């Protein structure tokens, strides 16, 4: 009789387990559907939100005076291409600064600086021999110069900041300095030129005769946009 009783009870236990499983399964199915729906929702993923925004360069340009002498004639500007910013510069020197030009990087649709670098044309007066390079760190853009000037340009050092911090108008963005470029036996007095907040260097402007007499930086505003606009 004991064996018969156990055989009768076993089916009841199995039935209770099956009913419990039947109750739990729909709950898991609902939770899974909610999770999948959240992942599929537009803009719900952090990476999706990052790609909804981009940075573009205003076509309006403003010059900031770095300094130098009063002689010479206007030279052609050294200008970055559309939607590009300067990430460094080069100077060819003899006894003085002769020509200067920029390295520019295109801003990709995701708001990052592209890997390709393109040089602008040169501004200044042909001459000199050594070429000096002054480059920003990776992901940084040029936003100003400091150095020394007198009757000409004696020294120039580039001021660089992260592209996104410039575009976001951070009050005190990180600053890194390029290598200094100096003419032989530099003199002059301290000089500095900085782009307005939210702007980066997109060009050089100069006057020159036998050598570069005067130098300006040309700045363009960086603006944040939305791909869906």
GIPE-V928937 format. One record per helix or strand of 3 or more residues. SS is the DSSP state (A for helix, B for strand). FROM is the first residue (numbers start at 1). TO is the last residue. If there is no record, write none. Layout:
SS;FROM;TO  SS;FROM;TO
This chain:
A;2;40  A;46;51  B;53;68  B;84;93  B;97;107  B;130;135  B;140;149  B;153;162  A;163;167  B;189;194  B;199;208  B;212;226
